[in-house]
């Protein structure tokens, strides 16, 4: 334990904190869709199902993707160790992680989150899960760029060298 709060989104009007609020909203929408699908199936039609994707093969692909992406994300978070944060921590400098999954992707946690949301969409294909997936990809792409700017300021040449060796996504 570091004694550092890993959640660093605040309530300011800066882009970074605004993204944090969007993440919270998307998470609540995901929970809502899962709860409606699981416990209130009579309301499910309000999420505008995409019926041509409601096929058991597609759902099993979604389940496999969901399981694999959750394992991937857990491993990536573990490998971050003391550097793991939710948001950009401008107060506490953390070491740059370049080992494990971070040798394949500069952002394996975000890769895992996107894959998880794609898996969820394949399991519960509707306009709401599609919208959450699409907006999440956009918001994560913005967040990654903000984090890269911060890492470049914090780690300068070391981060530039890492960027030249490892792709942003995969």
Backbone as numpy.savetxt, mean C-alpha at the origin, in Angstrom:
# Nx Ny Nz CAx CAy CAz Cx Cy Cz
12.36 -2.46 20.10 11.54 -1.26 20.10 12.40 -0.01 20.10
11.98 0.95 19.32 12.77 2.18 19.19 12.24 3.30 20.06
11.00 3.19 20.51 10.38 4.29 21.24 9.89 5.38 20.31
9.98 5.16 19.01 9.54 6.13 18.00 8.19 5.69 17.46
7.23 6.60 17.45 5.92 6.30 16.88 6.08 6.13 15.37
5.75 4.94 14.82 5.95 4.73 13.38 4.91 5.44 12.51
3.84 5.92 13.10 2.80 6.62 12.33 3.12 8.11 12.39
3.51 8.66 11.25 3.98 10.05 11.25 3.11 11.00 10.43
1.95 10.54 9.96 1.04 11.47 9.30 0.49 12.42 10.35
0.38 13.68 9.98 -0.14 14.68 10.90 -1.43 15.27 10.32
-1.86 16.40 10.83 -3.13 16.98 10.39 -2.96 18.26 9.56
-1.74 18.54 9.13 -1.52 19.76 8.35 -2.17 19.64 6.97
-2.09 20.71 6.21 -2.66 20.73 4.86 -1.61 20.40 3.80
-0.41 19.94 4.23 0.63 19.57 3.27 0.21 18.32 2.50
0.78 18.15 1.32 0.44 17.00 0.47 0.61 15.68 1.20
1.71 15.52 1.93 1.98 14.28 2.65 0.87 13.94 3.65
0.44 14.92 4.43 -0.61 14.68 5.42 -1.98 14.49 4.76
-2.21 15.17 3.65 -3.44 14.97 2.89 -3.51 13.53 2.38
-2.39 13.02 1.88 -2.32 11.63 1.42 -2.67 10.69 2.57
-2.19 10.99 3.76 -2.50 10.17 4.93 -4.00 10.09 5.19
-4.68 11.21 5.02 -6.14 11.21 5.20 -6.83 10.39 4.11
-6.32 10.46 2.89 -6.88 9.66 1.80 -6.70 8.17 2.09
-5.49 7.80 2.59 -5.25 6.39 2.96 -6.28 5.91 3.98
-6.56 6.73 4.98 -7.55 6.35 6.01 -8.93 6.16 5.39
-9.32 7.07 4.51 -10.62 6.98 3.84 -10.71 5.70 3.00
-9.65 5.40 2.25 -9.64 4.19 1.42 -9.72 2.94 2.29
-9.01 2.93 3.41 -9.06 1.80 4.33 -10.48 1.60 4.86
-11.15 2.70 5.21 -12.53 2.60 5.70 -13.47 2.08 4.60
-13.27 2.50 3.36 -14.08 2.00 2.24 -13.87 0.49 2.04
-12.62 0.05 2.17 -12.32 -1.38 2.04 -13.05 -2.16 3.13
-12.97 -1.68 4.36 -13.68 -2.36 5.45 -15.18 -2.39 5.20
-15.72 -1.28 4.73 -17.15 -1.21 4.43 -17.55 -2.25 3.39
-16.79 -2.35 2.31 -17.10 -3.31 1.24 -17.03 -4.74 1.78
-16.00 -5.03 2.56 -15.86 -6.38 3.12 -17.01 -6.70 4.06
-17.38 -5.74 4.90 -18.50 -5.97 5.84 -19.82 -6.15 5.10
-20.07 -5.30 4.11 -21.32 -5.43 3.33 -21.34 -6.77 2.62
-20.25 -7.13 1.97 -20.18 -8.39 1.25 -20.36 -9.58 2.19
-19.81 -9.49 3.38 -19.83 -10.62 4.32 -21.13 -10.72 5.11
-21.66 -9.58 5.55 -22.78 -9.62 6.49 -24.08 -9.03 5.98
-24.03 -8.26 4.92 -25.24 -7.62 4.39 -25.34 -7.84 2.88
-25.39 -9.10 2.46 -25.38 -9.37 1.01 -26.54 -8.73 0.25
-27.62 -8.41 0.93 -28.74 -7.76 0.24 -28.39 -6.34 -0.18
-27.38 -5.74 0.45 -26.95 -4.39 0.09 -25.81 -4.40 -0.92
-25.29 -5.58 -1.23 -24.12 -5.68 -2.10 -24.36 -5.04 -3.47
-25.59 -5.11 -3.99 -25.84 -4.55 -5.32 -25.58 -3.04 -5.38
-25.58 -2.36 -4.22 -25.28 -0.93 -4.19 -23.81 -0.63 -4.49
-22.96 -1.65 -4.39 -21.54 -1.47 -4.72 -21.30 -1.64 -6.22
-22.36 -1.87 -6.98 -22.33 -2.04 -8.42 -21.39 -3.17 -8.86
-21.81 -4.40 -8.59 -20.98 -5.57 -8.95 -20.67 -5.61 -10.44
-19.50 -6.13 -10.74 -19.07 -6.34 -12.13 -19.27 -7.83 -12.37
-20.45 -8.18 -12.82 -20.89 -9.57 -12.86 -20.04 -10.47 -13.74
-19.49 -9.96 -14.85 -18.69 -10.81 -15.72 -17.38 -11.25 -15.06
-16.98 -10.60 -13.94 -15.79 -11.02 -13.20 -16.14 -11.94 -12.02
-17.42 -12.09 -11.75 -17.84 -12.94 -10.63 -17.80 -14.40 -11.06
-16.60 -14.91 -11.12 -16.35 -16.29 -11.54 -15.41 -16.93 -10.53
-15.63 -18.18 -10.22 -14.83 -18.83 -9.17 -13.33 -18.84 -9.50
-12.96 -19.00 -10.75 -11.54 -19.00 -11.12 -10.92 -17.64 -10.82
-11.62 -16.58 -11.18 -11.13 -15.22 -10.91 -11.01 -15.01 -9.41
-12.00 -15.47 -8.66 -11.96 -15.31 -7.21 -10.80 -16.09 -6.58
-10.52 -17.30 -7.07 -9.41 -18.08 -6.54 -8.07 -17.43 -6.88
-7.98 -16.83 -8.06 -6.77 -16.07 -8.39 -6.62 -14.90 -7.41
-7.73 -14.25 -7.12 -7.73 -13.15 -6.15 -7.30 -13.61 -4.76
-7.80 -14.77 -4.33 -7.42 -15.31 -3.02 -5.92 -15.61 -2.97
-5.41 -16.25 -4.02 -3.98 -16.57 -4.08 -3.15 -15.28 -4.05
-3.56 -14.30 -4.84 -2.84 -13.02 -4.88 -2.90 -12.34 -3.52
-4.05 -12.38 -2.89 -4.23 -11.76 -1.58 -3.30 -12.41 -0.55
-3.27 -13.72 -0.50 -2.43 -14.44 0.46 -0.95 -14.16 0.20
-0.54 -14.29 -1.07 0.87 -14.05 -1.40 1.28 -12.60 -1.11
0.41 -11.67 -1.41 0.76 -10.26 -1.20 0.80 -9.92 0.29
-0.04 -10.53 1.09 0.01 -10.29 2.53 1.30 -10.84 3.13
1.73 -12.01 2.67 3.00 -12.58 3.12 4.15 -11.68 2.68
4.14 -11.27 1.41 5.17 -10.38 0.85 5.26 -9.10 1.68
4.10 -8.49 1.97 4.07 -7.23 2.72 4.61 -7.42 4.13
4.22 -8.51 4.78 4.70 -8.77 6.14 6.22 -8.94 6.15
6.75 -9.66 5.17 8.20 -9.84 5.07 8.88 -8.49 4.85
8.34 -7.68 3.95 8.92 -6.37 3.65 8.90 -5.47 4.89
7.81 -5.51 5.64 7.74 -4.70 6.85 8.75 -5.19 7.88
8.89 -6.49 8.02 9.86 -7.06 8.94 11.28 -6.64 8.54
11.57 -6.70 7.25 12.90 -6.34 6.77 13.20 -4.85 6.92
12.18 -4.03 7.01 12.40 -2.60 7.26 12.95 -2.38 8.66
12.61 -3.26 9.58 13.12 -3.16 10.95 12.77 -1.82 11.58
13.78 -1.18 12.14 13.57 0.09 12.84 13.30 1.25 11.90
13.47 1.05 10.62 13.20 2.12 9.65 11.73 2.20 9.25
10.92 1.21 9.66 9.52 1.17 9.24 8.73 2.34 9.80
8.08 3.06 8.91 7.21 4.19 9.28 5.99 4.18 8.37
4.92 4.77 8.85 3.76 5.04 8.01 3.80 6.55 7.78
4.32 6.94 6.63 4.49 8.34 6.33 5.96 8.73 6.36
6.23 10.01 6.24 7.59 10.53 6.19 7.95 11.10 7.55
8.98 10.53 8.16 9.44 10.98 9.48 10.59 11.96 9.27
10.30 13.24 9.42 11.32 14.26 9.23 12.13 14.51 10.51
11.67 13.95 11.63 12.32 14.20 12.91 13.36 13.14 13.27
13.18 11.91 12.84 14.07 10.82 13.20 14.66 10.20 11.95
15.97 10.32 11.80 16.64 9.74 10.64 16.76 8.24 10.85
16.41 7.48 9.83 16.51 6.02 9.92 17.44 5.50 8.84
18.03 4.33 9.07 18.94 3.78 8.06 18.19 3.40 6.78
18.90 3.47 5.67 18.35 3.06 4.38 18.38 1.54 4.30
17.25 0.93 4.01 17.16 -0.53 3.91 17.38 -0.92 2.46
18.35 -1.79 2.22 18.70 -2.21 0.86 18.79 -3.73 0.73
18.41 -4.46 1.76 18.55 -5.93 1.77 17.18 -6.60 1.60
17.22 -7.91 1.36 15.99 -8.69 1.26 15.17 -8.29 0.05
13.87 -8.09 0.26 12.99 -7.70 -0.84 13.37 -6.34 -1.41
14.10 -5.56 -0.63 14.51 -4.22 -1.06 15.64 -4.28 -2.09
16.12 -5.48 -2.42 17.06 -5.62 -3.53 16.32 -5.77 -4.86
15.01 -6.06 -4.79 14.18 -6.22 -5.99 13.30 -5.01 -6.25
12.93 -4.31 -5.17 12.01 -3.19 -5.27 12.36 -2.17 -4.20
12.34 -0.89 -4.57 12.56 0.15 -3.56 11.32 0.32 -2.69
10.21 -0.23 -3.12 8.94 -0.04 -2.40 8.15 -1.35 -2.29
8.74 -2.40 -1.72 8.02 -3.68 -1.69 6.75 -3.66 -0.85
6.69 -2.82 0.18 5.46 -2.75 0.97 4.33 -2.20 0.10
4.60 -1.16 -0.66 3.57 -0.61 -1.54 3.20 -1.58 -2.66
4.18 -2.31 -3.17 3.89 -3.35 -4.17 2.91 -4.36 -3.56
3.18 -4.75 -2.32 2.31 -5.70 -1.63 0.91 -5.14 -1.41
0.82 -3.88 -1.04 -0.49 -3.26 -0.81 -1.29 -3.22 -2.11
-0.65 -2.82 -3.19 -1.35 -2.76 -4.49 -1.81 -4.17 -4.89
-0.95 -5.17 -4.70 -1.33 -6.54 -5.04 -2.48 -7.03 -4.15
-2.46 -6.64 -2.89 -3.55 -7.00 -1.98 -4.87 -6.40 -2.46
-4.83 -5.14 -2.85 -6.06 -4.48 -3.32 -6.54 -5.06 -4.64
-5.61 -5.47 -5.50 -6.00 -6.14 -6.74 -6.66 -7.49 -6.41
-6.07 -8.22 -5.47 -6.66 -9.49 -5.04 -8.06 -9.29 -4.48
-8.23 -8.25 -3.67 -9.55 -7.95 -3.11 -10.55 -7.64 -4.22
-10.12 -6.86 -5.21 -11.00 -6.55 -6.34 -11.41 -7.82 -7.08
-10.47 -8.76 -7.28 -10.81 -9.99 -7.99 -11.75 -10.87 -7.17
-11.64 -10.81 -5.85 -12.54 -11.59 -4.98 -13.91 -10.95 -4.91
-13.94 -9.63 -4.80 -15.20 -8.88 -4.69 -15.22 -7.84 -5.81
-15.48 -8.28 -7.04 -15.40 -7.34 -8.17 -16.62 -6.44 -8.27
-16.41 -5.18 -7.92 -17.48 -4.20 -8.06 -16.85 -2.84 -8.30
-17.67 -1.87 -8.59 -17.17 -0.54 -8.91 -16.44 0.08 -7.71
-16.92 -0.19 -6.51 -16.28 0.39 -5.32 -14.87 -0.19 -5.11
-14.70 -1.51 -5.22 -13.36 -2.08 -5.04 -12.44 -1.68 -6.20
-13.00 -1.52 -7.39 -12.21 -1.04 -8.53 -11.75 0.39 -8.30
-12.66 1.23 -7.79 -12.33 2.62 -7.50 -11.26 2.70 -6.40
-11.42 1.91 -5.34 -10.43 1.90 -4.26 -9.07 1.47 -4.81
-9.06 0.45 -5.66 -7.80 0.00 -6.26 -7.16 1.11 -7.09
-7.93 1.73 -7.97 -7.40 2.77 -8.86 -6.91 3.98 -8.08
-7.71 4.46 -7.15 -7.30 5.63 -6.35 -6.08 5.29 -5.51
-6.03 4.08 -4.97 -4.87 3.66 -4.16 -3.60 3.66 -4.99
-3.66 3.18 -6.22 -2.47 3.18 -7.08 -1.99 4.62 -7.30
-2.90 5.53 -7.53 -2.54 6.94 -7.75 -1.95 7.55 -6.47
-2.62 7.34 -5.35 -2.18 7.93 -4.09 -0.83 7.34 -3.66
-0.67 6.03 -3.81 0.60 5.39 -3.47 1.71 5.92 -4.38
1.42 6.12 -5.65 2.42 6.66 -6.57 2.88 8.06 -6.15
1.96 8.86 -5.68 2.31 10.20 -5.19 3.13 10.08 -3.90
2.68 9.23 -2.98 3.38 9.05 -1.71 4.82 8.57 -1.93
4.99 7.63 -2.84 6.33 7.11 -3.14 7.24 8.24 -3.61
6.74 9.11 -4.44 7.57 10.21 -4.93 7.93 11.19 -3.81
6.99 11.43 -2.90 7.30 12.27 -1.74 8.36 11.61 -0.86
8.22 10.31 -0.65 9.19 9.58 0.17 10.56 9.56 -0.51
10.59 9.39 -1.83 11.86 9.38 -2.54 12.58 10.72 -2.41
11.83 11.81 -2.48 12.43 13.13 -2.29 13.05 13.24 -0.90
12.32 12.76 0.10 12.82 12.80 1.48 14.07 11.92 1.63
14.03 10.71 1.06 15.18 9.81 1.16 16.40 10.38 0.44
16.18 11.05 -0.65 17.28 11.69 -1.37 17.90 12.80 -0.53
17.05 13.57 0.16 17.56 14.62 1.05 18.29 14.01 2.25
17.80 12.89 2.77 18.39 12.26 3.96 19.65 11.46 3.67
19.66 10.76 2.54 20.74 9.81 2.26 21.57 10.18 1.01
21.26 11.25 0.37 21.92 11.79 -0.83 22.53 10.74 -1.75
23.82 10.67 -1.85 24.49 9.80 -2.82 24.15 8.33 -2.61
24.05 7.92 -1.37 23.72 6.51 -1.08 22.37 6.15 -1.70
21.41 7.07 -1.56 20.09 6.79 -2.13 20.12 6.87 -3.66
20.89 7.79 -4.21 21.01 7.87 -5.67 21.58 6.58 -6.23
22.58 6.03 -5.58 23.17 4.77 -6.03 22.15 3.64 -5.92
21.39 3.62 -4.83 20.33 2.62 -4.64 19.28 2.75 -5.75
18.89 3.98 -6.07 17.92 4.21 -7.15 18.43 3.68 -8.49
19.71 3.81 -8.72 20.27 3.35 -10.00 20.33 1.82 -10.08
20.39 1.14 -8.94 20.48 -0.31 -8.90 19.13 -1.02 -8.84
18.16 -0.39 -8.16 16.90 -1.07 -7.85 15.73 -0.26 -8.42
14.81 -0.98 -9.05 13.64 -0.33 -9.66 12.67 0.16 -8.59
11.87 1.13 -8.95 10.89 1.68 -8.01 9.88 0.61 -7.58
9.38 -0.17 -8.54 8.35 -1.15 -8.22 8.92 -2.57 -8.25
9.10 -3.11 -9.41 9.70 -4.47 -9.56 10.61 -4.52 -10.75
